[in-house]
Amino acid sequence: MNLDLQGVSARHPAARPGAAHALKGLNLQVASGEQVAVIGPSGAGKTTLLQVLACAMPPAAGQLRLDGAAPWQLPRSDLQRLRGRLFLAPQVPPLPPRQRVVTAVLAGRLPAMGLWQSLRSLFYPADIPAAFDALDRFDLADKLFDRVDRLSGGERQRVGLARALLAPAKLWLIDEPLSALDPTRSRQAVATLIDEARTRGVTLVATLHQVDVALAHFPRIIGLRDGALAFDLPAAQVTRERLAALYDQYEHELRGEVPPAPVEAPAAPQPVVMHCR
C-alpha cells in the first residue's frame, strides 16, 4: 500500500480541543512494500502519525492518500473496506482478559469475516493451526490455550503482534512493539515482522524507542521531533550527530534509559498527640 501525506497536521487522539497539533505540516511518502521505522523523543508525534495512517481520525489540515484514495472523501462503506486492509497494533494491545490466546490471535482475521463467522469464532476457533504457527513465530506456541490475563505484559504484546500475521492487511502500523520485551525478544519480534512483511509485500511502519534495533533492522529511518520531519534517510546514513540533534535534551531516551523519577520533598513531621486516661 502506498502512503502519501501532504502538509498533514493532527492532534494527539487524547488531546483536548484546541490543543497544539502533534503533527505539523508533515510531508511524507512511503512506497508499497517498504519497511520504515519512525523514531524520535516522546511527544514527537509518532503515535499520532500511526493513528492518522490507520484512518482512526482525519487530519486537522493537509491531505492523506492511501493507494491514491483520500480516505475521508470516500463513502462510509468504502472507508470501512479500506480500514479492513489496515492493521494497527497499539503499544498496549486491547485483549479481553478472560479470552483465550487462540481466540485473541484469530481475531486478526475479523475484517475478512462476516458477522456469523465472527460470532462463531468466539466460541469455536476456526483455524487453530494458523494461530499456532503465528504464535510460534514469536515463541509463544505453548500459550495457545492460555487465558490472556495469565500472560505477562511482554507475552500480551507478542500476542498482539501475532495477530498481524493473520490479518488480511496490506499496511501494518506497529506502535512501540518492544516496550515490554527484553533485548532478545525485541530482535526476534522485529525480525519476524520485517521478514513476513517482505514475503507478503506488506507496507510496514513501526514506531520505536529502541534506536539501535531500528538502525539494525530497518532499511529506512524517519526521525520526528516536535511534530515535524527531522530527517528521512537510509539507516546507513543516520549518523550519531543526527541522532544527537534529534534527541537533544532527551539523551536518556537515546540511551534507552528511563528518566529518573522526581524526588519529593520529605513531608513535614506531624505533631504527636498523646491521650491520657
C-alpha positions in Angstrom: 0.0 0.0 0.0 1.3 3.4 -1.0 1.2 6.2 1.6 1.2 9.9 0.7 0.9 12.7 3.3 0.9 16.3 2.1 1.0 19.0 4.7 -0.7 16.9 7.3 -1.4 18.4 10.7 -3.2 16.5 13.5 -3.7 16.5 17.2 -2.9 13.6 19.5 -6.0 11.3 19.9 -6.2 12.1 23.6 -5.6 15.9 23.2 -8.2 18.4 24.3 -10.0 20.5 21.7 -7.8 23.5 20.8 -4.6 21.8 21.9 -1.5 22.2 19.8 -1.0 19.9 16.9 1.2 16.8 17.5 1.9 16.7 13.7 2.6 20.0 12.0 2.5 20.2 8.2 4.1 16.7 7.6 5.1 15.7 4.1 5.9 12.0 3.7 5.7 9.3 1.1 6.1 5.6 1.6 6.1 3.1 -1.3 4.2 -0.1 -1.3 6.1 -2.9 0.4 8.6 -0.6 2.3 9.7 -1.2 5.9 10.1 2.0 7.7 11.0 2.8 11.4 9.8 6.1 12.9 12.0 7.3 15.8 12.1 10.4 17.9 11.7 11.6 21.5 8.5 11.4 23.5 5.9 13.8 22.2 7.4 13.9 18.7 4.1 12.8 17.1 4.8 9.2 16.4 1.6 7.7 17.8 -0.5 10.5 16.1 1.1 9.6 12.8 0.0 6.0 13.1 -3.5 7.0 14.1 -3.8 9.2 11.0 -2.4 6.4 8.8 -4.9 4.0 10.3 -7.8 6.3 9.4 -8.7 6.4 13.1 -9.0 10.2 12.8 -8.9 12.7 10.0 -6.1 15.2 9.7 -6.8 18.7 11.0 -5.2 20.0 7.9 -3.5 18.6 4.8 -4.2 15.6 2.7 -3.7 11.9 3.3 -3.9 9.3 0.4 -3.6 5.6 0.7 -3.1 3.8 -2.6 -4.2 7.1 -4.3 -7.5 7.3 -2.3 -8.4 10.1 0.1 -10.0 8.1 2.9 -12.1 10.8 4.4 -13.7 11.6 1.0 -14.8 8.0 0.5 -18.4 6.8 1.1 -18.7 5.2 4.6 -18.9 1.7 3.2 -15.7 2.2 1.1 -13.9 3.7 4.1 -14.8 0.6 6.1 -13.4 -1.7 3.4 -10.2 0.4 3.3 -9.8 0.1 7.1 -10.1 -3.7 6.6 -6.8 -3.5 4.7 -5.0 -1.8 7.6 -3.7 -3.4 10.8 -2.8 -1.2 13.8 -1.1 -2.7 16.7 -1.1 -0.3 19.7 1.5 -0.3 22.3 -0.9 -1.9 24.8 -3.0 -4.5 22.8 -6.7 -4.4 23.5 -7.0 -8.0 24.5 -10.1 -9.1 26.6 -8.6 -10.5 29.8 -10.7 -13.7 30.0 -10.3 -14.6 26.3 -8.1 -17.5 25.2 -4.9 -16.7 23.3 -6.1 -18.7 20.3 -9.2 -16.6 20.0 -7.3 -13.3 20.5 -4.9 -14.2 17.7 -7.5 -15.3 15.3 -9.3 -12.0 15.8 -6.8 -10.6 13.4 -8.9 -12.2 10.7 -12.1 -10.4 11.7 -12.0 -7.8 8.9 -12.3 -10.7 6.4 -15.2 -12.4 8.2 -18.9 -12.0 8.0 -21.0 -11.4 11.1 -21.9 -15.0 11.6 -18.3 -16.2 11.2 -17.1 -13.5 13.6 -19.6 -14.6 16.3 -18.9 -18.3 15.8 -15.1 -17.8 16.1 -15.6 -16.5 19.6 -16.7 -20.0 20.7 -15.3 -22.3 18.1 -11.9 -21.1 16.8 -11.9 -21.9 13.1 -8.2 -22.3 12.3 -6.2 -23.4 15.3 -3.1 -24.5 13.3 -2.8 -21.0 11.8 -2.9 -19.4 15.3 -0.3 -21.9 16.5 2.0 -21.0 13.6 1.6 -17.3 14.2 2.4 -17.6 17.9 5.3 -19.9 17.1 7.0 -17.1 15.1 7.0 -15.2 18.4 8.0 -18.2 20.6 4.5 -18.3 22.2 3.1 -21.5 20.8 2.9 -23.1 24.2 0.4 -20.3 25.3 -2.1 -21.2 22.6 -4.9 -22.1 25.0 -3.9 -19.9 28.0 -6.1 -17.1 29.1 -4.9 -13.6 28.2 -5.0 -12.4 31.9 -2.5 -15.1 32.8 0.2 -13.7 30.4 3.0 -11.3 31.2 3.0 -7.9 29.7 5.6 -8.9 27.2 3.6 -12.0 26.2 0.5 -10.0 25.7 2.5 -7.6 23.5 3.7 -10.5 21.3 0.1 -11.9 21.1 -0.9 -8.5 19.7 1.9 -8.8 17.1 1.0 -12.3 16.2 -2.4 -11.0 15.1 -0.7 -9.2 12.2 0.3 -12.4 10.6 -3.3 -13.4 10.3 -4.7 -10.1 9.3 -5.9 -9.5 5.7 -4.0 -6.2 5.7 -1.6 -4.5 3.2 -0.4 -2.0 5.7 0.9 -2.8 9.2 1.1 0.1 11.7 3.0 -1.1 14.8 3.3 1.3 17.7 6.2 0.7 20.2 6.1 -3.0 19.8 9.1 -3.7 22.1 8.3 -1.6 25.2 7.7 -4.7 27.3 10.3 -7.1 25.7 13.8 -7.9 26.6 16.6 -7.3 24.0 16.5 -10.9 22.6 12.7 -10.9 22.3 12.9 -7.5 20.7 15.2 -8.6 18.0 13.2 -11.7 17.3 9.9 -9.7 17.1 11.3 -7.1 14.7 13.0 -9.7 12.5 9.7 -11.7 12.3 7.6 -8.6 11.3 10.1 -7.5 8.7 10.5 -11.0 7.2 6.8 -11.5 7.0 6.2 -8.0 5.6 8.8 -8.6 2.8 7.4 -12.0 2.0 3.8 -10.7 1.7 4.6 -7.4 0.1 3.0 -5.6 3.1 4.0 -2.0 3.9 5.3 -1.8 7.5 5.6 1.4 9.5 6.8 0.9 13.1 7.5 3.5 15.8 10.4 2.6 18.0 12.2 4.0 21.0 15.0 1.4 20.6 17.2 3.3 18.2 19.8 0.5 17.9 17.1 -2.0 16.9 15.7 0.4 14.3 19.1 1.0 12.7 20.0 -2.7 12.7 16.8 -4.0 11.1 15.0 -1.3 9.1 16.4 0.0 5.8 14.7 3.4 6.1 14.6 5.6 9.2 12.3 8.6 9.7 13.1 11.0 12.5 10.3 13.1 14.0 10.7 15.9 16.5 8.0 18.3 17.7 5.6 17.0 15.1 7.9 17.8 12.1 10.2 15.8 9.9 13.8 16.0 11.2 15.2 13.5 8.6 14.2 10.7 6.3 17.2 8.6 5.4 18.6 5.1 4.7 19.7 3.6 8.0 23.4 3.7 7.0 23.2 7.5 6.7 21.7 8.1 10.2 24.8 9.4 12.0 25.4 9.9 15.7 25.3 13.7 15.1 21.8 13.4 13.6 20.6 11.3 16.4 22.1 13.7 19.0 20.3 16.6 17.4 17.0 14.6 17.2 17.2 13.6 20.9 18.7 16.9 22.1 17.6 17.3 25.8 16.2 13.7 25.6 19.5 11.9 25.8 18.1 9.3 28.3 15.7 8.1 25.6 18.5 7.8 23.0 20.4 5.7 25.5 17.2 3.6 26.2 17.1 4.8 29.8 14.0 5.6 31.9 14.1 9.1 33.2 14.6 9.3 37.0 11.5 9.9 39.0 11.3 13.3 40.6 12.4 13.3 44.2 9.7 14.5 46.5 10.5 16.7 49.4 10.0 14.9 52.7 6.8 15.7 54.4 6.8 17.9 57.4 6.8 16.0 60.7 3.3 15.8 62.2 2.9 16.6 65.9 2.3 13.6 68.1 -0.9 13.8 70.1 -1.0 11.9 73.3 -4.2 11.0 75.2 -4.1 10.3 78.8 -6.6 8.1 80.5 
